[in-house]
Amino acid sequence: MKLLFRILITAILVLVIAKIMKGVQVDEFTTALTVAIVLGLLNFFVKPILVLFTLPVTIFTLGLFLLVINAAIILLCDHFVDGFNVSSFWTAMLFSIILSLSQSLVYQITGDTK
């Protein structure tokens, strides 16, 4: 139940952020649900591998390279999900930052902690 709640919250946030940001397009709510599921899967399977391979760069940049990895995950999601479009790398980076911050805020408000 907790996982379904997180997917639903992420889908709603993806829709809201896409309405606010130029350069991010989501066709409909089912597309946003698909984006939330694919982002979760990419964060679970692909992101740890990317973090491991880029560990020296991440340490050298004091963790700031993780923002680049998050943007790459968003662009991968853009590649896999039809109806979800991100115009550029910088848009993907800003989208990932806003999505992460808004998820943290919503989870704090609802009391849903990791």
URGI-V88190 format. One record per pair of residues at least 24 apart in sequence whose C-alpha atoms are under 7 Angstrom apart, sorted by the first residue. I is the first residue (numbers start at 1). GAP is how many residues later the second one is. D is the distance in whole Angstrom. If there is no record, write none. Layout:
[[I GAP D] [I GAP D]]
This chain:
[[7 29 6] [7 30 7] [8 25 7] [10 26 6] [10 93 7] [11 25 5] [13 86 7] [23 63 6] [23 64 5] [23 68 6] [24 61 6] [24 62 5] [24 63 6] [25 59 6] [25 60 5] [25 61 7] [26 57 6] [26 58 5] [26 59 7] [27 56 5] [27 57 7] [31 52 6] [31 53 7] [35 42 7] [35 46 7] [38 39 6] [39 38 6] [42 31 7] [67 26 7] [68 25 7] [70 26 6] [71 25 6]]
